[in-house]
Amino acid sequence: MGQPAVPGDAVPQGQPIGPRSRGIRRSAAIITAALLALAAPALGQPRPGPAPQPQRWEARFYNPQPAPGDLVLPLPCGGAMVFRRIDVPHESALADRKIVVGGTDERFAFAEGSRYDYIDGAFGDPKDKTRRFYYLAKYEITELQLKAITGTCATPERAGLRPATGTTWFDAVQAAQLYTEWLLKNAKNKLPVEDGLPGFLRLPTEAEWEYAARGGVAVSASEFEEKTFPMPDGMEKYVWFRSQRSSNGELQLVGALKPNPLGLHDMLGNVDEIVLDPFRLNKLARLHGQAGGFVIKGGNYQTSEADVRSAYRNELLPFDANGPRRVPTVGFRLALVAPVIPSPARLEAAKKAWEALPKAEALRTGDVAQGDPLAELQTIIKATTDADIRVRLAALQREYAKRIDEEATMRGRAARSLLRLAAFLGDKLRADRRFLDQVQKSRDTQKQAGLNVAALDARLKELNGTLQGNLRYYADTVVQIAQDFNDSTVNQQLGTLKLEFEKSGAGHLDPYARLVAAHVSAYRKSSGVQPDAWFKDILALP
């Protein structure tokens, strides 16, 4: 007998083929074909694998000018974004830094008038308790980066380094949200931490933006209030503005020019940058009560060179007939910050710091006690019927009066010291200029005689550097006096200072001290920091 047939085998010769046998053969053929189809990938065809991972971007596509201190955070699609640390001096809990924002150009005073604002850092430095800091994106967010954040993995190319323009405040807020969510899920360990809580992305406030744009702690007090941060190589090396020497009316790639003193690129020019705050007009050193659209800062590639300024401030209208308004000169950069109260311990610390504040600080501007606390105490004493409490309040009033007098004495002494310092600097500036002129004259004479003047040229360069440094020191001192002391205190100290000068044989310094007071008063009246004009005044003294 032959062997029984198995599925797929040929029927043995001589075996009769009945209907049942034909059915078996047909079923076997179908099963075999199916098995061969499943096995096909193993027979030379690639099996489907996991989706390919995006290729990591080269550094030139997210950090065209690397620098020490850069914080690099990953992005979706293999990309990255770079941030710079912005330090803020810090003294104690609830202490913040008082800064001057805005400018003195009367053309824009309705929106940009000079005013005080306050700033503090989001993160504490465990190695240095005297500073806190926040982070600001090193560059304006680019087309390539915004696409990655919103879910489109484009191929990195040079054109992708253009700032993402036509963006709205809503786009920026959404980008901050999406990027934070992605980082928390994919790179949480790379985020800076405050009290155990990771940081998050948002738009910078106007104060955070302008503090960084002006140079923060990397510039002196008077340089901070200048029209722009120092640009020793010429504005075209730092800012894209409307000129054939600069943008030529076209949007430029980020990071092509030199950074500001904090290592931030394109803070002024290229594109207007959206900040977190709503726009409000200026009303005599404060913001007006009506809030409207959103603030944009910094100017753009269509801004003229004469109008480039750190105080630049305009309103971005949120909507037009087509919906959210998209302007081709508007972009943004993100800030990396932390919550104000990241933990229960921080909440308790804030409460204790509040309790430790002088109560007068808690009063609103205009309250009687803030204007004259001793008079307010006297009013309370008169209204008190309890004799014991009245006696205790009277004792408190005397002690308070004593402390106010002591504080006034110390403040007067401090103001007098600064006036003396500035007077000395003025005298030195004048003497330095006379000596520099003498060296210049000697150099010119020797040059005409055919002598080598290389050494004198080097000496002149050194003397010029010293003179400019002392002039900046003089301007810083004027600003400090104006910010810390009122005109009454300054004028009161001039008389005492004159007597001290006479008794010490330095009476020639008195005119300089009075000129310092005049410069302080002029600065206070919003004429701004004017070191060159002040130097001319010093040289013009008899």
Secondary structure as a PSIPRED ss2 file (coil, helix, strand):
# PSIPRED VFORMAT (PSIPRED V4.0)

   1 M C   1.000  0.000  0.000
   2 G C   1.000  0.000  0.000
   3 Q C   1.000  0.000  0.000
   4 P C   1.000  0.000  0.000
   5 A C   1.000  0.000  0.000
   6 V C   1.000  0.000  0.000
   7 P C   1.000  0.000  0.000
   8 G C   1.000  0.000  0.000
   9 D C   1.000  0.000  0.000
  10 A C   1.000  0.000  0.000
  11 V C   1.000  0.000  0.000
  12 P C   1.000  0.000  0.000
  13 Q C   1.000  0.000  0.000
  14 G C   1.000  0.000  0.000
  15 Q C   1.000  0.000  0.000
  16 P C   1.000  0.000  0.000
  17 I C   1.000  0.000  0.000
  18 G C   1.000  0.000  0.000
  19 P H   0.000  1.000  0.000
  20 R H   0.000  1.000  0.000
  21 S H   0.000  1.000  0.000
  22 R H   0.000  1.000  0.000
  23 G H   0.000  1.000  0.000
  24 I H   0.000  1.000  0.000
  25 R H   0.000  1.000  0.000
  26 R H   0.000  1.000  0.000
  27 S H   0.000  1.000  0.000
  28 A H   0.000  1.000  0.000
  29 A H   0.000  1.000  0.000
  30 I H   0.000  1.000  0.000
  31 I H   0.000  1.000  0.000
  32 T H   0.000  1.000  0.000
  33 A H   0.000  1.000  0.000
  34 A H   0.000  1.000  0.000
  35 L H   0.000  1.000  0.000
  36 L H   0.000  1.000  0.000
  37 A H   0.000  1.000  0.000
  38 L H   0.000  1.000  0.000
  39 A H   0.000  1.000  0.000
  40 A H   0.000  1.000  0.000
  41 P H   0.000  1.000  0.000
  42 A H   0.000  1.000  0.000
  43 L C   1.000  0.000  0.000
  44 G C   1.000  0.000  0.000
  45 Q C   1.000  0.000  0.000
  46 P C   1.000  0.000  0.000
  47 R C   1.000  0.000  0.000
  48 P C   1.000  0.000  0.000
  49 G C   1.000  0.000  0.000
  50 P C   1.000  0.000  0.000
  51 A C   1.000  0.000  0.000
  52 P C   1.000  0.000  0.000
  53 Q C   1.000  0.000  0.000
  54 P C   1.000  0.000  0.000
  55 Q C   1.000  0.000  0.000
  56 R C   1.000  0.000  0.000
  57 W C   1.000  0.000  0.000
  58 E C   1.000  0.000  0.000
  59 A H   0.000  1.000  0.000
  60 R H   0.000  1.000  0.000
  61 F H   0.000  1.000  0.000
  62 Y C   1.000  0.000  0.000
  63 N C   1.000  0.000  0.000
  64 P C   1.000  0.000  0.000
  65 Q C   1.000  0.000  0.000
  66 P C   1.000  0.000  0.000
  67 A C   1.000  0.000  0.000
  68 P C   1.000  0.000  0.000
  69 G C   1.000  0.000  0.000
  70 D C   1.000  0.000  0.000
  71 L E   0.000  0.000  1.000
  72 V E   0.000  0.000  1.000
  73 L E   0.000  0.000  1.000
  74 P E   0.000  0.000  1.000
  75 L C   1.000  0.000  0.000
  76 P H   0.000  1.000  0.000
  77 C H   0.000  1.000  0.000
  78 G H   0.000  1.000  0.000
  79 G C   1.000  0.000  0.000
  80 A E   0.000  0.000  1.000
  81 M E   0.000  0.000  1.000
  82 V E   0.000  0.000  1.000
  83 F E   0.000  0.000  1.000
  84 R E   0.000  0.000  1.000
  85 R E   0.000  0.000  1.000
  86 I E   0.000  0.000  1.000
  87 D E   0.000  0.000  1.000
  88 V E   0.000  0.000  1.000
  89 P E   0.000  0.000  1.000
  90 H C   1.000  0.000  0.000
  91 E C   1.000  0.000  0.000
  92 S C   1.000  0.000  0.000
  93 A C   1.000  0.000  0.000
  94 L C   1.000  0.000  0.000
  95 A C   1.000  0.000  0.000
  96 D C   1.000  0.000  0.000
  97 R E   0.000  0.000  1.000
  98 K E   0.000  0.000  1.000
  99 I E   0.000  0.000  1.000
 100 V E   0.000  0.000  1.000
 101 V E   0.000  0.000  1.000
 102 G C   1.000  0.000  0.000
 103 G E   0.000  0.000  1.000
 104 T C   1.000  0.000  0.000
 105 D C   1.000  0.000  0.000
 106 E H   0.000  1.000  0.000
 107 R H   0.000  1.000  0.000
 108 F H   0.000  1.000  0.000
 109 A H   0.000  1.000  0.000
 110 F H   0.000  1.000  0.000
 111 A H   0.000  1.000  0.000
 112 E H   0.000  1.000  0.000
 113 G E   0.000  0.000  1.000
 114 S C   1.000  0.000  0.000
 115 R E   0.000  0.000  1.000
 116 Y E   0.000  0.000  1.000
 117 D E   0.000  0.000  1.000
 118 Y E   0.000  0.000  1.000
 119 I E   0.000  0.000  1.000
 120 D C   1.000  0.000  0.000
 121 G C   1.000  0.000  0.000
 122 A C   1.000  0.000  0.000
 123 F E   0.000  0.000  1.000
 124 G E   0.000  0.000  1.000
 125 D E   0.000  0.000  1.000
 126 P C   1.000  0.000  0.000
 127 K C   1.000  0.000  0.000
 128 D E   0.000  0.000  1.000
 129 K E   0.000  0.000  1.000
 130 T E   0.000  0.000  1.000
 131 R E   0.000  0.000  1.000
 132 R E   0.000  0.000  1.000
 133 F E   0.000  0.000  1.000
 134 Y E   0.000  0.000  1.000
 135 Y E   0.000  0.000  1.000
 136 L E   0.000  0.000  1.000
 137 A E   0.000  0.000  1.000
 138 K C   1.000  0.000  0.000
 139 Y C   1.000  0.000  0.000
 140 E C   1.000  0.000  0.000
 141 I C   1.000  0.000  0.000
 142 T E   0.000  0.000  1.000
 143 E H   0.000  1.000  0.000
 144 L H   0.000  1.000  0.000
 145 Q H   0.000  1.000  0.000
 146 L H   0.000  1.000  0.000
 147 K H   0.000  1.000  0.000
 148 A H   0.000  1.000  0.000
 149 I H   0.000  1.000  0.000
 150 T C   1.000  0.000  0.000
 151 G C   1.000  0.000  0.000
 152 T C   1.000  0.000  0.000
 153 C C   1.000  0.000  0.000
 154 A C   1.000  0.000  0.000
 155 T C   1.000  0.000  0.000
 156 P C   1.000  0.000  0.000
 157 E C   1.000  0.000  0.000
 158 R H   0.000  1.000  0.000
 159 A H   0.000  1.000  0.000
 160 G H   0.000  1.000  0.000
 161 L H   0.000  1.000  0.000
 162 R C   1.000  0.000  0.000
 163 P E   0.000  0.000  1.000
 164 A C   1.000  0.000  0.000
 165 T C   1.000  0.000  0.000
 166 G C   1.000  0.000  0.000
 167 T C   1.000  0.000  0.000
 168 T C   1.000  0.000  0.000
 169 W H   0.000  1.000  0.000
 170 F H   0.000  1.000  0.000
 171 D H   0.000  1.000  0.000
 172 A H   0.000  1.000  0.000
 173 V H   0.000  1.000  0.000
 174 Q H   0.000  1.000  0.000
 175 A H   0.000  1.000  0.000
 176 A H   0.000  1.000  0.000
 177 Q H   0.000  1.000  0.000
 178 L H   0.000  1.000  0.000
 179 Y H   0.000  1.000  0.000
 180 T H   0.000  1.000  0.000
 181 E H   0.000  1.000  0.000
 182 W H   0.000  1.000  0.000
 183 L H   0.000  1.000  0.000
 184 L H   0.000  1.000  0.000
 185 K H   0.000  1.000  0.000
 186 N H   0.000  1.000  0.000
 187 A C   1.000  0.000  0.000
 188 K H   0.000  1.000  0.000
 189 N H   0.000  1.000  0.000
 190 K H   0.000  1.000  0.000
 191 L C   1.000  0.000  0.000
 192 P C   1.000  0.000  0.000
 193 V E   0.000  0.000  1.000
 194 E E   0.000  0.000  1.000
 195 D C   1.000  0.000  0.000
 196 G C   1.000  0.000  0.000
 197 L E   0.000  0.000  1.000
 198 P E   0.000  0.000  1.000
 199 G C   1.000  0.000  0.000
 200 F E   0.000  0.000  1.000
 201 L E   0.000  0.000  1.000
 202 R E   0.000  0.000  1.000
 203 L C   1.000  0.000  0.000
 204 P C   1.000  0.000  0.000
 205 T C   1.000  0.000  0.000
 206 E H   0.000  1.000  0.000
 207 A H   0.000  1.000  0.000
 208 E H   0.000  1.000  0.000
 209 W H   0.000  1.000  0.000
 210 E H   0.000  1.000  0.000
 211 Y H   0.000  1.000  0.000
 212 A H   0.000  1.000  0.000
 213 A H   0.000  1.000  0.000
 214 R H   0.000  1.000  0.000
 215 G C   1.000  0.000  0.000
 216 G H   0.000  1.000  0.000
 217 V H   0.000  1.000  0.000
 218 A H   0.000  1.000  0.000
 219 V C   1.000  0.000  0.000
 220 S C   1.000  0.000  0.000
 221 A H   0.000  1.000  0.000
 222 S H   0.000  1.000  0.000
 223 E H   0.000  1.000  0.000
 224 F H   0.000  1.000  0.000
 225 E C   1.000  0.000  0.000
 226 E C   1.000  0.000  0.000
 227 K C   1.000  0.000  0.000
 228 T C   1.000  0.000  0.000
 229 F C   1.000  0.000  0.000
 230 P C   1.000  0.000  0.000
 231 M C   1.000  0.000  0.000
 232 P C   1.000  0.000  0.000
 233 D C   1.000  0.000  0.000
 234 G C   1.000  0.000  0.000
 235 M H   0.000  1.000  0.000
 236 E H   0.000  1.000  0.000
 237 K H   0.000  1.000  0.000
 238 Y C   1.000  0.000  0.000
 239 V C   1.000  0.000  0.000
 240 W E   0.000  0.000  1.000
 241 F C   1.000  0.000  0.000
 242 R E   0.000  0.000  1.000
 243 S C   1.000  0.000  0.000
 244 Q C   1.000  0.000  0.000
 245 R C   1.000  0.000  0.000
 246 S C   1.000  0.000  0.000
 247 S C   1.000  0.000  0.000
 248 N C   1.000  0.000  0.000
 249 G C   1.000  0.000  0.000
 250 E C   1.000  0.000  0.000
 251 L C   1.000  0.000  0.000
 252 Q C   1.000  0.000  0.000
 253 L C   1.000  0.000  0.000
 254 V C   1.000  0.000  0.000
 255 G C   1.000  0.000  0.000
 256 A C   1.000  0.000  0.000
 257 L C   1.000  0.000  0.000
 258 K C   1.000  0.000  0.000
 259 P C   1.000  0.000  0.000
 260 N C   1.000  0.000  0.000
 261 P C   1.000  0.000  0.000
 262 L C   1.000  0.000  0.000
 263 G C   1.000  0.000  0.000
 264 L C   1.000  0.000  0.000
 265 H C   1.000  0.000  0.000
 266 D C   1.000  0.000  0.000
 267 M C   1.000  0.000  0.000
 268 L C   1.000  0.000  0.000
 269 G E   0.000  0.000  1.000
 270 N C   1.000  0.000  0.000
 271 V C   1.000  0.000  0.000
 272 D E   0.000  0.000  1.000
 273 E E   0.000  0.000  1.000
 274 I E   0.000  0.000  1.000
 275 V E   0.000  0.000  1.000
 276 L E   0.000  0.000  1.000
 277 D E   0.000  0.000  1.000
 278 P E   0.000  0.000  1.000
 279 F C   1.000  0.000  0.000
 280 R C   1.000  0.000  0.000
 281 L C   1.000  0.000  0.000
 282 N E   0.000  0.000  1.000
 283 K C   1.000  0.000  0.000
 284 L C   1.000  0.000  0.000
 285 A C   1.000  0.000  0.000
 286 R C   1.000  0.000  0.000
 287 L E   0.000  0.000  1.000
 288 H C   1.000  0.000  0.000
 289 G C   1.000  0.000  0.000
 290 Q C   1.000  0.000  0.000
 291 A C   1.000  0.000  0.000
 292 G C   1.000  0.000  0.000
 293 G C   1.000  0.000  0.000
 294 F E   0.000  0.000  1.000
 295 V E   0.000  0.000  1.000
 296 I E   0.000  0.000  1.000
 297 K E   0.000  0.000  1.000
 298 G C   1.000  0.000  0.000
 299 G C   1.000  0.000  0.000
 300 N C   1.000  0.000  0.000
 301 Y C   1.000  0.000  0.000
 302 Q C   1.000  0.000  0.000
 303 T C   1.000  0.000  0.000
 304 S E   0.000  0.000  1.000
 305 E H   0.000  1.000  0.000
 306 A H   0.000  1.000  0.000
 307 D H   0.000  1.000  0.000
 308 V C   1.000  0.000  0.000
 309 R C   1.000  0.000  0.000
 310 S C   1.000  0.000  0.000
 311 A C   1.000  0.000  0.000
 312 Y C   1.000  0.000  0.000
 313 R E   0.000  0.000  1.000
 314 N E   0.000  0.000  1.000
 315 E E   0.000  0.000  1.000
 316 L E   0.000  0.000  1.000
 317 L C   1.000  0.000  0.000
 318 P C   1.000  0.000  0.000
 319 F E   0.000  0.000  1.000
 320 D E   0.000  0.000  1.000
 321 A C   1.000  0.000  0.000
 322 N C   1.000  0.000  0.000
 323 G E   0.000  0.000  1.000
 324 P E   0.000  0.000  1.000
 325 R C   1.000  0.000  0.000
 326 R C   1.000  0.000  0.000
 327 V C   1.000  0.000  0.000
 328 P C   1.000  0.000  0.000
 329 T C   1.000  0.000  0.000
 330 V E   0.000  0.000  1.000
 331 G E   0.000  0.000  1.000
 332 F C   1.000  0.000  0.000
 333 R C   1.000  0.000  0.000
 334 L C   1.000  0.000  0.000
 335 A E   0.000  0.000  1.000
 336 L E   0.000  0.000  1.000
 337 V E   0.000  0.000  1.000
 338 A C   1.000  0.000  0.000
 339 P C   1.000  0.000  0.000
 340 V C   1.000  0.000  0.000
 341 I C   1.000  0.000  0.000
 342 P C   1.000  0.000  0.000
 343 S C   1.000  0.000  0.000
 344 P H   0.000  1.000  0.000
 345 A H   0.000  1.000  0.000
 346 R H   0.000  1.000  0.000
 347 L H   0.000  1.000  0.000
 348 E H   0.000  1.000  0.000
 349 A H   0.000  1.000  0.000
 350 A H   0.000  1.000  0.000
 351 K H   0.000  1.000  0.000
 352 K H   0.000  1.000  0.000
 353 A H   0.000  1.000  0.000
 354 W H   0.000  1.000  0.000
 355 E H   0.000  1.000  0.000
 356 A H   0.000  1.000  0.000
 357 L C   1.000  0.000  0.000
 358 P C   1.000  0.000  0.000
 359 K H   0.000  1.000  0.000
 360 A H   0.000  1.000  0.000
 361 E H   0.000  1.000  0.000
 362 A H   0.000  1.000  0.000
 363 L C   1.000  0.000  0.000
 364 R C   1.000  0.000  0.000
 365 T C   1.000  0.000  0.000
 366 G C   1.000  0.000  0.000
 367 D C   1.000  0.000  0.000
 368 V H   0.000  1.000  0.000
 369 A H   0.000  1.000  0.000
 370 Q H   0.000  1.000  0.000
 371 G H   0.000  1.000  0.000
 372 D C   1.000  0.000  0.000
 373 P H   0.000  1.000  0.000
 374 L H   0.000  1.000  0.000
 375 A H   0.000  1.000  0.000
 376 E H   0.000  1.000  0.000
 377 L H   0.000  1.000  0.000
 378 Q H   0.000  1.000  0.000
 379 T H   0.000  1.000  0.000
 380 I H   0.000  1.000  0.000
 381 I H   0.000  1.000  0.000
 382 K H   0.000  1.000  0.000
 383 A H   0.000  1.000  0.000
 384 T C   1.000  0.000  0.000
 385 T C   1.000  0.000  0.000
 386 D C   1.000  0.000  0.000
 387 A H   0.000  1.000  0.000
 388 D H   0.000  1.000  0.000
 389 I H   0.000  1.000  0.000
 390 R H   0.000  1.000  0.000
 391 V H   0.000  1.000  0.000
 392 R H   0.000  1.000  0.000
 393 L H   0.000  1.000  0.000
 394 A H   0.000  1.000  0.000
 395 A H   0.000  1.000  0.000
 396 L H   0.000  1.000  0.000
 397 Q H   0.000  1.000  0.000
 398 R H   0.000  1.000  0.000
 399 E H   0.000  1.000  0.000
 400 Y H   0.000  1.000  0.000
 401 A H   0.000  1.000  0.000
 402 K H   0.000  1.000  0.000
 403 R H   0.000  1.000  0.000
 404 I H   0.000  1.000  0.000
 405 D H   0.000  1.000  0.000
 406 E H   0.000  1.000  0.000
 407 E H   0.000  1.000  0.000
 408 A H   0.000  1.000  0.000
 409 T H   0.000  1.000  0.000
 410 M H   0.000  1.000  0.000
 411 R H   0.000  1.000  0.000
 412 G H   0.000  1.000  0.000
 413 R H   0.000  1.000  0.000
 414 A H   0.000  1.000  0.000
 415 A H   0.000  1.000  0.000
 416 R H   0.000  1.000  0.000
 417 S H   0.000  1.000  0.000
 418 L H   0.000  1.000  0.000
 419 L H   0.000  1.000  0.000
 420 R H   0.000  1.000  0.000
 421 L H   0.000  1.000  0.000
 422 A H   0.000  1.000  0.000
 423 A H   0.000  1.000  0.000
 424 F H   0.000  1.000  0.000
 425 L H   0.000  1.000  0.000
 426 G H   0.000  1.000  0.000
 427 D H   0.000  1.000  0.000
 428 K H   0.000  1.000  0.000
 429 L H   0.000  1.000  0.000
 430 R H   0.000  1.000  0.000
 431 A H   0.000  1.000  0.000
 432 D H   0.000  1.000  0.000
 433 R H   0.000  1.000  0.000
 434 R H   0.000  1.000  0.000
 435 F H   0.000  1.000  0.000
 436 L H   0.000  1.000  0.000
 437 D H   0.000  1.000  0.000
 438 Q H   0.000  1.000  0.000
 439 V H   0.000  1.000  0.000
 440 Q H   0.000  1.000  0.000
 441 K H   0.000  1.000  0.000
 442 S H   0.000  1.000  0.000
 443 R H   0.000  1.000  0.000
 444 D H   0.000  1.000  0.000
 445 T H   0.000  1.000  0.000
 446 Q H   0.000  1.000  0.000
 447 K H   0.000  1.000  0.000
 448 Q H   0.000  1.000  0.000
 449 A C   1.000  0.000  0.000
 450 G C   1.000  0.000  0.000
 451 L C   1.000  0.000  0.000
 452 N C   1.000  0.000  0.000
 453 V C   1.000  0.000  0.000
 454 A H   0.000  1.000  0.000
 455 A H   0.000  1.000  0.000
 456 L H   0.000  1.000  0.000
 457 D H   0.000  1.000  0.000
 458 A H   0.000  1.000  0.000
 459 R H   0.000  1.000  0.000
 460 L H   0.000  1.000  0.000
 461 K H   0.000  1.000  0.000
 462 E H   0.000  1.000  0.000
 463 L H   0.000  1.000  0.000
 464 N H   0.000  1.000  0.000
 465 G H   0.000  1.000  0.000
 466 T H   0.000  1.000  0.000
 467 L H   0.000  1.000  0.000
 468 Q H   0.000  1.000  0.000
 469 G H   0.000  1.000  0.000
 470 N H   0.000  1.000  0.000
 471 L H   0.000  1.000  0.000
 472 R H   0.000  1.000  0.000
 473 Y H   0.000  1.000  0.000
 474 Y H   0.000  1.000  0.000
 475 A H   0.000  1.000  0.000
 476 D H   0.000  1.000  0.000
 477 T H   0.000  1.000  0.000
 478 V H   0.000  1.000  0.000
 479 V H   0.000  1.000  0.000
 480 Q H   0.000  1.000  0.000
 481 I H   0.000  1.000  0.000
 482 A H   0.000  1.000  0.000
 483 Q H   0.000  1.000  0.000
 484 D H   0.000  1.000  0.000
 485 F C   1.000  0.000  0.000
 486 N C   1.000  0.000  0.000
 487 D H   0.000  1.000  0.000
 488 S H   0.000  1.000  0.000
 489 T H   0.000  1.000  0.000
 490 V H   0.000  1.000  0.000
 491 N H   0.000  1.000  0.000
 492 Q H   0.000  1.000  0.000
 493 Q H   0.000  1.000  0.000
 494 L H   0.000  1.000  0.000
 495 G H   0.000  1.000  0.000
 496 T H   0.000  1.000  0.000
 497 L H   0.000  1.000  0.000
 498 K H   0.000  1.000  0.000
 499 L H   0.000  1.000  0.000
 500 E H   0.000  1.000  0.000
 501 F H   0.000  1.000  0.000
 502 E H   0.000  1.000  0.000
 503 K H   0.000  1.000  0.000
 504 S C   1.000  0.000  0.000
 505 G C   1.000  0.000  0.000
 506 A C   1.000  0.000  0.000
 507 G H   0.000  1.000  0.000
 508 H H   0.000  1.000  0.000
 509 L H   0.000  1.000  0.000
 510 D H   0.000  1.000  0.000
 511 P H   0.000  1.000  0.000
 512 Y H   0.000  1.000  0.000
 513 A H   0.000  1.000  0.000
 514 R H   0.000  1.000  0.000
 515 L H   0.000  1.000  0.000
 516 V H   0.000  1.000  0.000
 517 A H   0.000  1.000  0.000
 518 A H   0.000  1.000  0.000
 519 H H   0.000  1.000  0.000
 520 V H   0.000  1.000  0.000
 521 S H   0.000  1.000  0.000
 522 A H   0.000  1.000  0.000
 523 Y H   0.000  1.000  0.000
 524 R H   0.000  1.000  0.000
 525 K H   0.000  1.000  0.000
 526 S H   0.000  1.000  0.000
 527 S H   0.000  1.000  0.000
 528 G C   1.000  0.000  0.000
 529 V C   1.000  0.000  0.000
 530 Q C   1.000  0.000  0.000
 531 P H   0.000  1.000  0.000
 532 D H   0.000  1.000  0.000
 533 A H   0.000  1.000  0.000
 534 W H   0.000  1.000  0.000
 535 F H   0.000  1.000  0.000
 536 K H   0.000  1.000  0.000
 537 D H   0.000  1.000  0.000
 538 I H   0.000  1.000  0.000
 539 L H   0.000  1.000  0.000
 540 A H   0.000  1.000  0.000
 541 L C   1.000  0.000  0.000
 542 P C   1.000  0.000  0.000
